[in-house]
Amino acid sequence: MFGWLTHLGGALFTISFVLATVLFASEPWRSVGWKSLVSLAVSHAAVAIIKRKVDRTRPYMALSEVITGPKPLKDPSFPSGHTTAVFSIFVPFALASVWLSLLVIPMAATVGMSRMYLGLHYPSDCLAGCLIGTGVSIVAAAVL
């Protein structure tokens, strides 16, 4: 199950989800979609910079007992881009609706857990991704 859920933080889902919301949803969700889109773009840039500066080896590369699936990622581990992305797109929706937050925040947390379960990230990678995605989303929601 984690192998499937992890893709909710991938580029295909996150970009498609926010673009579909911006293009096809009615207000107020279209505005929330714009906040998610801006948050996704800004947080992605932050993650790219931090990954290059920190250059942390992924768990499956550093620890021989970690098992991962086929075609594991080889870029730096810190912070988790999938976790950052999913929090950056879902937090604006959570801020817009208490009821929706009960669905999207556990989903985002599950993506972070899946990254650890699959041997691709340390807990601190996912925590940092959560904080970056959430922080950027809160600023985007306040500014836009």
PAVEX-119622 format. One record per atom (N, C-alpha, C, O): atom name; residue in one letter; residue number from 1; x, y, z. Coordinates in steps of 0.1 Angstrom, whole numbers, plus 5000, padded with zeros to 4 digits. Example, Ala and Ser with C-alpha at 12.3 -4.5 7.8 and 13.67 -1.06 7.14 Angstrom:
2
  atom  type  seq    px    py    pz
     N     A    1  5132  4943  5078
    CA     A    1  5123  4955  5078
     C     A    1  5132  4967  5078
     O     A    1  5142  4967  5085
     N     S    2  5128  4978  5071
    CA     S    2  5137  4989  5071
     C     S    2  5129  5000  5079
     O     S    2  5134  5011  5080
***
This chain:
144
  atom  type  seq    px    py    pz
     N     M    1  5008  4988  5000
    CA     M    1  5000  5000  5000
     C     M    1  5009  5013  5000
     O     M    1  5006  5022  4993
     N     F    2  5020  5013  5008
    CA     F    2  5028  5024  5008
     C     F    2  5035  5027  4995
     O     F    2  5037  5038  4991
     N     G    3  5037  5016  4987
    CA     G    3  5043  5018  4974
     C     G    3  5034  5026  4964
     O     G    3  5039  5033  4955
     N     W    4  5021  5025  4967
    CA     W    4  5011  5033  4959
     C     W    4  5009  5047  4964
     O     W    4  5009  5057  4957
     N     L    5  5007  5047  4977
    CA     L    5  5005  5060  4984
     C     L    5  5016  5070  4983
     O     L    5  5014  5082  4983
     N     T    6  5028  5065  4982
    CA     T    6  5040  5074  4981
     C     T    6  5039  5083  4968
     O     T    6  5044  5094  4968
     N     H    7  5032  5079  4958
    CA     H    7  5031  5086  4946
     C     H    7  5022  5099  4947
     O     H    7  5022  5107  4938
     N     L    8  5014  5100  4958
    CA     L    8  5006  5112  4960
     C     L    8  5016  5124  4963
     O     L    8  5011  5135  4961
     N     G    9  5028  5122  4966
    CA     G    9  5038  5133  4967
     C     G    9  5047  5135  4955
     O     G    9  5055  5143  4955
     N     G   10  5044  5127  4945
    CA     G   10  5052  5128  4933
     C     G   10  5048  5139  4924
     O     G   10  5037  5145  4925
     N     A   11  5057  5142  4914
    CA     A   11  5054  5154  4905
     C     A   11  5041  5152  4897
     O     A   11  5033  5161  4896
     N     L   12  5039  5140  4892
    CA     L   12  5027  5137  4884
     C     L   12  5014  5141  4891
     O     L   12  5006  5148  4886
     N     F   13  5013  5135  4903
    CA     F   13  5000  5138  4911
     C     F   13  4999  5152  4915
     O     F   13  4989  5159  4913
     N     T   14  5010  5157  4922
    CA     T   14  5009  5171  4928
     C     T   14  5007  5182  4917
     O     T   14  4998  5190  4919
     N     I   15  5014  5181  4906
    CA     I   15  5012  5191  4896
     C     I   15  4998  5190  4889
     O     I   15  4991  5200  4887
     N     S   16  4994  5177  4886
    CA     S   16  4981  5175  4880
     C     S   16  4970  5180  4889
     O     S   16  4960  5186  4884
     N     F   17  4971  5177  4902
    CA     F   17  4961  5180  4912
     C     F   17  4959  5195  4912
     O     F   17  4948  5200  4912
     N     V   18  4970  5203  4914
    CA     V   18  4968  5217  4915
     C     V   18  4964  5224  4902
     O     V   18  4956  5233  4902
     N     L   19  4969  5219  4891
    CA     L   19  4965  5225  4878
     C     L   19  4950  5222  4875
     O     L   19  4943  5231  4871
     N     A   20  4946  5210  4878
    CA     A   20  4931  5207  4877
     C     A   20  4923  5216  4885
     O     A   20  4912  5220  4881
     N     T   21  4927  5218  4898
    CA     T   21  4919  5226  4907
     C     T   21  4919  5241  4901
     O     T   21  4908  5247  4901
     N     V   22  4930  5246  4897
    CA     V   22  4931  5260  4892
     C     V   22  4922  5261  4879
     O     V   22  4916  5271  4878
     N     L   23  4923  5251  4871
    CA     L   23  4916  5253  4858
     C     L   23  4901  5249  4858
     O     L   23  4893  5255  4851
     N     F   24  4897  5240  4867
    CA     F   24  4884  5234  4866
     C     F   24  4875  5237  4878
     O     F   24  4863  5235  4877
     N     A   25  4881  5240  4889
    CA     A   25  4873  5242  4901
     C     A   25  4866  5255  4902
     O     A   25  4871  5265  4895
     N     S   26  4855  5256  4909
    CA     S   26  4849  5269  4911
     C     S   26  4854  5275  4924
     O     S   26  4861  5269  4932
     N     E   27  4851  5288  4926
    CA     E   27  4855  5295  4938
     C     E   27  4848  5289  4950
     O     E   27  4836  5285  4948
     N     P   28  4853  5288  4961
    CA     P   28  4866  5293  4966
     C     P   28  4878  5284  4963
     O     P   28  4889  5287  4966
     N     W   29  4875  5272  4957
    CA     W   29  4885  5262  4956
     C     W   29  4895  5266  4945
     O     W   29  4907  5262  4946
     N     R   30  4891  5273  4935
    CA     R   30  4901  5278  4925
     C     R   30  4912  5286  4932
     O     R   30  4924  5285  4929
     N     S   31  4908  5295  4941
    CA     S   31  4918  5303  4949
     C     S   31  4927  5295  4958
     O     S   31  4939  5297  4959
     N     V   32  4921  5285  4964
    CA     V   32  4929  5275  4972
     C     V   32  4939  5268  4963
     O     V   32  4950  5266  4967
     N     G   33  4935  5264  4951
    CA     G   33  4943  5258  4941
     C     G   33  4955  5267  4938
     O     G   33  4967  5262  4936
     N     W   34  4953  5280  4936
    CA     W   34  4964  5289  4933
     C     W   34  4974  5290  4945
     O     W   34  4986  5290  4943
     N     K   35  4969  5290  4957
    CA     K   35  4977  5290  4969
     C     K   35  4986  5277  4969
     O     K   35  4997  5277  4972
     N     S   36  4980  5266  4965
    CA     S   36  4987  5253  4965
     C     S   36  4997  5253  4954
     O     S   36  5009  5248  4956
     N     L   37  4994  5259  4942
    CA     L   37  5004  5260  4931
     C     L   37  5016  5268  4935
     O     L   37  5027  5264  4932
     N     V   38  5013  5280  4941
    CA     V   38  5024  5288  4945
     C     V   38  5033  5281  4956
     O     V   38  5045  5281  4955
     N     S   39  5026  5275  4965
    CA     S   39  5033  5268  4976
     C     S   39  5041  5257  4970
     O     S   39  5053  5255  4975
     N     L   40  5036  5249  4961
    CA     L   40  5043  5238  4955
     C     L   40  5056  5243  4948
     O     L   40  5067  5238  4949
     N     A   41  5055  5254  4940
    CA     A   41  5066  5259  4933
     C     A   41  5077  5265  4942
     O     A   41  5089  5262  4940
     N     V   42  5073  5273  4952
    CA     V   42  5083  5278  4961
     C     V   42  5090  5268  4970
     O     V   42  5102  5268  4971
     N     S   43  5082  5258  4975
    CA     S   43  5088  5248  4983
     C     S   43  5097  5239  4975
     O     S   43  5107  5234  4980
     N     H   44  5093  5236  4962
    CA     H   44  5102  5228  4954
     C     H   44  5115  5235  4952
     O     H   44  5126  5228  4953
     N     A   45  5116  5248  4950
    CA     A   45  5128  5255  4948
     C     A   45  5136  5254  4961
     O     A   45  5149  5252  4961
     N     A   46  5130  5256  4973
    CA     A   46  5137  5255  4985
     C     A   46  5143  5241  4987
     O     A   46  5154  5240  4992
     N     V   47  5135  5230  4984
    CA     V   47  5140  5217  4986
     C     V   47  5152  5214  4976
     O     V   47  5162  5208  4981
     N     A   48  5152  5219  4964
    CA     A   48  5163  5217  4955
     C     A   48  5176  5224  4960
     O     A   48  5187  5218  4959
     N     I   49  5175  5235  4966
    CA     I   49  5186  5242  4971
     C     I   49  5192  5235  4984
     O     I   49  5204  5233  4985
     N     I   50  5183  5231  4993
    CA     I   50  5187  5224  5005
     C     I   50  5193  5211  5002
     O     I   50  5203  5207  5008
     N     K   51  5187  5203  4993
    CA     K   51  5193  5190  4989
     C     K   51  5208  5192  4984
     O     K   51  5216  5183  4988
     N     R   52  5210  5202  4976
    CA     R   52  5224  5204  4971
     C     R   52  5234  5208  4982
     O     R   52  5245  5204  4982
     N     K   53  5229  5216  4992
    CA     K   53  5237  5221  5003
     C     K   53  5240  5210  5013
     O     K   53  5252  5208  5018
     N     V   54  5230  5202  5017
    CA     V   54  5232  5192  5027
     C     V   54  5238  5179  5021
     O     V   54  5247  5173  5028
     N     D   55  5233  5174  5010
    CA     D   55  5239  5163  5003
     C     D   55  5239  5150  5012
     O     D   55  5250  5143  5013
     N     R   56  5228  5147  5018
    CA     R   56  5227  5135  5027
     C     R   56  5225  5123  5019
     O     R   56  5216  5122  5010
     N     T   57  5232  5112  5022
    CA     T   57  5230  5099  5015
     C     T   57  5217  5093  5020
     O     T   57  5213  5093  5032
     N     R   58  5210  5086  5011
    CA     R   58  5197  5080  5014
     C     R   58  5200  5068  5023
     O     R   58  5210  5061  5022
     N     P   59  5190  5064  5031
    CA     P   59  5191  5053  5041
     C     P   59  5196  5040  5034
     O     P   59  5204  5033  5039
     N     Y   60  5189  5036  5023
    CA     Y   60  5193  5023  5017
     C     Y   60  5207  5023  5012
     O     Y   60  5213  5012  5010
     N     M   61  5213  5035  5009
    CA     M   61  5227  5035  5005
     C     M   61  5237  5035  5017
     O     M   61  5248  5030  5015
     N     A   62  5232  5040  5028
    CA     A   62  5241  5041  5040
     C     A   62  5240  5028  5049
     O     A   62  5249  5025  5056
     N     L   63  5228  5022  5049
    CA     L   63  5226  5011  5058
     C     L   63  5223  4998  5050
     O     L   63  5213  4998  5043
     N     S   64  5231  4988  5051
    CA     S   64  5230  4976  5042
     C     S   64  5217  4968  5045
     O     S   64  5212  4961  5036
     N     E   65  5211  4969  5057
    CA     E   65  5199  4962  5060
     C     E   65  5186  4968  5055
     O     E   65  5176  4961  5056
     N     V   66  5187  4980  5050
    CA     V   66  5175  4986  5045
     C     V   66  5171  4981  5031
     O     V   66  5180  4980  5022
     N     I   67  5159  4977  5029
    CA     I   67  5154  4971  5017
     C     I   67  5145  4981  5010
     O     I   67  5137  4988  5016
     N     T   68  5147  4983  4997
    CA     T   68  5139  4993  4990
     C     T   68  5135  4986  4977
     O     T   68  5139  4975  4973
     N     G   69  5125  4992  4970
    CA     G   69  5120  4987  4957
     C     G   69  5130  4989  4946
     O     G   69  5141  4993  4947
     N     P   70  5125  4985  4934
    CA     P   70  5133  4987  4922
     C     P   70  5135  5001  4918
     O     P   70  5126  5009  4922
     N     K   71  5146  5005  4912
    CA     K   71  5149  5018  4908
     C     K   71  5148  5029  4919
     O     K   71  5141  5039  4918
     N     P   72  5155  5027  4930
    CA     P   72  5155  5037  4941
     C     P   72  5162  5050  4936
     O     P   72  5171  5050  4928
     N     L   73  5157  5060  4942
    CA     L   73  5163  5074  4939
     C     L   73  5178  5074  4944
     O     L   73  5182  5068  4953
     N     K   74  5186  5082  4937
    CA     K   74  5200  5084  4940
     C     K   74  5203  5098  4944
     O     K   74  5215  5100  4948
     N     D   75  5194  5107  4943
    CA     D   75  5197  5121  4946
     C     D   75  5198  5122  4962
     O     D   75  5194  5113  4969
     N     P   76  5202  5134  4967
    CA     P   76  5203  5135  4982
     C     P   76  5190  5133  4989
     O     P   76  5179  5135  4983
     N     S   77  5191  5129  5001
    CA     S   77  5179  5125  5009
     C     S   77  5172  5136  5016
     O     S   77  5160  5136  5017
     N     F   78  5180  5146  5021
    CA     F   78  5174  5157  5029
     C     F   78  5172  5169  5022
     O     F   78  5181  5174  5015
     N     P   79  5159  5175  5023
    CA     P   79  5147  5170  5029
     C     P   79  5139  5161  5019
     O     P   79  5143  5161  5007
     N     S   80  5129  5155  5023
    CA     S   80  5120  5147  5014
     C     S   80  5112  5156  5005
     O     S   80  5104  5164  5010
     N     G   81  5114  5155  4992
    CA     G   81  5107  5163  4982
     C     G   81  5092  5158  4981
     O     G   81  5084  5167  4980
     N     H   82  5090  5145  4982
    CA     H   82  5076  5140  4982
     C     H   82  5068  5145  4994
     O     H   82  5057  5150  4992
     N     T   83  5074  5145  5005
    CA     T   83  5067  5150  5017
     C     T   83  5064  5165  5017
     O     T   83  5054  5169  5020
     N     T   84  5075  5172  5012
    CA     T   84  5073  5186  5011
     C     T   84  5062  5189  5001
     O     T   84  5053  5198  5004
     N     A   85  5062  5183  4990
    CA     A   85  5052  5186  4979
     C     A   85  5038  5183  4984
     O     A   85  5029  5191  4981
     N     V   86  5036  5171  4990
    CA     V   86  5022  5168  4994
     C     V   86  5017  5177  5005
     O     V   86  5005  5181  5005
     N     F   87  5025  5181  5014
    CA     F   87  5021  5191  5024
     C     F   87  5019  5204  5018
     O     F   87  5009  5212  5022
     N     S   88  5027  5208  5008
    CA     S   88  5025  5221  5002
     C     S   88  5012  5222  4994
     O     S   88  5007  5233  4993
     N     I   89  5007  5211  4989
    CA     I   89  4995  5212  4981
     C     I   89  4983  5210  4990
     O     I   89  4972  5215  4987
     N     F   90  4984  5202  5001
    CA     F   90  4972  5199  5009
     C     F   90  4970  5209  5020
     O     F   90  4958  5210  5024
     N     V   91  4980  5215  5026
    CA     V   91  4978  5224  5037
     C     V   91  4969  5236  5033
     O     V   91  4960  5239  5041
     N     P   92  4970  5242  5021
    CA     P   92  4960  5252  5018
     C     P   92  4945  5247  5018
     O     P   92  4936  5255  5022
     N     F   93  4943  5235  5014
    CA     F   93  4930  5229  5015
     C     F   93  4926  5227  5029
     O     F   93  4914  5229  5033
     N     A   94  4935  5223  5038
    CA     A   94  4932  5221  5052
     C     A   94  4929  5234  5058
     O     A   94  4920  5235  5067
     N     L   95  4936  5245  5055
    CA     L   95  4933  5258  5060
     C     L   95  4919  5263  5056
     O     L   95  4913  5271  5063
     N     A   96  4915  5259  5044
    CA     A   96  4902  5264  5039
     C     A   96  4890  5256  5045
     O     A   96  4879  5262  5045
     N     S   97  4892  5244  5050
    CA     S   97  4881  5236  5055
     C     S   97  4886  5227  5066
     O     S   97  4894  5218  5064
     N     V   98  4880  5229  5077
    CA     V   98  4883  5220  5089
     C     V   98  4880  5205  5085
     O     V   98  4888  5196  5088
     N     W   99  4869  5203  5079
    CA     W   99  4865  5190  5076
     C     W   99  4874  5183  5066
     O     W   99  4878  5171  5067
     N     L  100  4878  5191  5056
    CA     L  100  4888  5186  5046
     C     L  100  4901  5183  5052
     O     L  100  4908  5174  5048
     N     S  101  4905  5191  5062
    CA     S  101  4918  5188  5069
     C     S  101  4918  5175  5075
     O     S  101  4929  5169  5076
     N     L  102  4907  5169  5080
    CA     L  102  4907  5156  5086
     C     L  102  4910  5145  5076
     O     L  102  4914  5134  5080
     N     L  103  4909  5148  5063
    CA     L  103  4912  5139  5053
     C     L  103  4927  5141  5047
     O     L  103  4935  5132  5047
     N     V  104  4930  5154  5044
    CA     V  104  4942  5156  5037
     C     V  104  4955  5156  5045
     O     V  104  4965  5152  5041
     N     I  105  4954  5160  5058
    CA     I  105  4966  5160  5067
     C     I  105  4970  5145  5070
     O     I  105  4982  5143  5069
     N     P  106  4961  5136  5073
    CA     P  106  4965  5122  5075
     C     P  106  4971  5116  5062
     O     P  106  4980  5108  5062
     N     M  107  4965  5120  5050
    CA     M  107  4970  5115  5038
     C     M  107  4985  5120  5036
     O     M  107  4993  5112  5031
     N     A  108  4987  5133  5038
    CA     A  108  5001  5138  5037
     C     A  108  5010  5131  5046
     O     A  108  5022  5128  5042
     N     A  109  5006  5129  5059
    CA     A  109  5015  5122  5068
     C     A  109  5018  5108  5064
     O     A  109  5029  5103  5066
     N     T  110  5008  5102  5057
    CA     T  110  5010  5088  5052
     C     T  110  5021  5088  5041
     O     T  110  5029  5078  5040
     N     V  111  5021  5098  5033
    CA     V  111  5031  5099  5023
     C     V  111  5045  5100  5029
     O     V  111  5054  5093  5025
     N     G  112  5046  5108  5039
    CA     G  112  5059  5109  5046
     C     G  112  5063  5095  5052
     O     G  112  5075  5091  5051
     N     M  113  5054  5089  5059
    CA     M  113  5057  5075  5064
     C     M  113  5061  5065  5053
     O     M  113  5069  5057  5055
     N     S  114  5054  5066  5042
    CA     S  114  5057  5057  5031
     C     S  114  5072  5059  5026
     O     S  114  5078  5049  5022
     N     R  115  5077  5071  5026
    CA     R  115  5090  5074  5022
     C     R  115  5100  5068  5031
     O     R  115  5111  5063  5027
     N     M  116  5097  5067  5044
    CA     M  116  5106  5061  5054
     C     M  116  5105  5045  5052
     O     M  116  5115  5038  5052
     N     Y  117  5093  5041  5051
    CA     Y  117  5090  5026  5050
     C     Y  117  5097  5020  5038
     O     Y  117  5103  5009  5038
     N     L  118  5098  5028  5027
    CA     L  118  5104  5023  5015
     C     L  118  5119  5025  5015
     O     L  118  5126  5021  5005
     N     G  119  5125  5029  5026
    CA     G  119  5139  5031  5027
     C     G  119  5145  5042  5020
     O     G  119  5158  5042  5018
     N     L  120  5137  5052  5016
    CA     L  120  5142  5063  5008
     C     L  120  5146  5075  5016
     O     L  120  5153  5084  5012
     N     H  121  5140  5076  5029
    CA     H  121  5143  5088  5037
     C     H  121  5144  5084  5052
     O     H  121  5138  5074  5056
     N     Y  122  5151  5092  5059
    CA     Y  122  5152  5092  5073
     C     Y  122  5140  5100  5079
     O     Y  122  5134  5108  5072
     N     P  123  5136  5097  5092
    CA     P  123  5125  5105  5097
     C     P  123  5127  5120  5097
     O     P  123  5118  5128  5094
     N     S  124  5140  5124  5099
    CA     S  124  5142  5139  5099
     C     S  124  5141  5145  5085
     O     S  124  5137  5156  5084
     N     D  125  5143  5137  5074
    CA     D  125  5140  5141  5061
     C     D  125  5126  5145  5059
     O     D  125  5122  5155  5053
     N     C  126  5117  5136  5064
    CA     C  126  5103  5137  5062
     C     C  126  5097  5148  5071
     O     C  126  5088  5156  5067
     N     L  127  5103  5149  5083
    CA     L  127  5099  5160  5092
     C     L  127  5102  5174  5086
     O     L  127  5094  5183  5086
     N     A  128  5114  5175  5081
    CA     A  128  5118  5187  5074
     C     A  128  5109  5190  5062
     O     A  128  5105  5202  5060
     N     G  129  5106  5180  5054
    CA     G  129  5097  5182  5043
     C     G  129  5083  5187  5048
     O     G  129  5077  5196  5042
     N     C  130  5078  5181  5058
    CA     C  130  5065  5185  5064
     C     C  130  5066  5200  5068
     O     C  130  5056  5207  5065
     N     L  131  5076  5204  5075
    CA     L  131  5078  5217  5080
     C     L  131  5079  5227  5068
     O     L  131  5073  5238  5069
     N     I  132  5087  5224  5058
    CA     I  132  5089  5233  5047
     C     I  132  5075  5234  5039
     O     I  132  5071  5246  5037
     N     G  133  5069  5223  5036
    CA     G  133  5056  5224  5029
     C     G  133  5045  5231  5036
     O     G  133  5038  5239  5031
     N     T  134  5045  5229  5049
    CA     T  134  5035  5235  5058
     C     T  134  5038  5250  5059
     O     T  134  5029  5259  5058
     N     G  135  5050  5253  5062
    CA     G  135  5054  5267  5064
     C     G  135  5052  5276  5051
     O     G  135  5046  5287  5052
     N     V  136  5056  5271  5040
    CA     V  136  5054  5278  5028
     C     V  136  5039  5279  5025
     O     V  136  5035  5290  5020
     N     S  137  5031  5269  5027
    CA     S  137  5017  5270  5025
     C     S  137  5010  5280  5034
     O     S  137  5001  5287  5029
     N     I  138  5014  5281  5046
    CA     I  138  5008  5291  5055
     C     I  138  5011  5305  5050
     O     I  138  5003  5314  5051
     N     V  139  5024  5307  5046
    CA     V  139  5027  5320  5041
     C     V  139  5019  5323  5028
     O     V  139  5014  5334  5026
     N     A  140  5018  5314  5019
    CA     A  140  5011  5315  5006
     C     A  140  4996  5318  5009
     O     A  140  4990  5327  5003
     N     A  141  4990  5311  5019
    CA     A  141  4976  5314  5022
     C     A  141  4974  5328  5028
     O     A  141  4964  5334  5026
     N     A  142  4984  5333  5036
    CA     A  142  4983  5346  5042
     C     A  142  4985  5357  5032
     O     A  142  4979  5368  5033
     N     V  143  4994  5355  5022
    CA     V  143  4997  5365  5012
     C     V  143  4988  5366  5000
     O     V  143  4985  5377  4996
     N     L  144  4983  5354  4996
    CA     L  144  4975  5354  4983
     C     L  144  4960  5355  4987
     O     L  144  4952  5355  4978
***
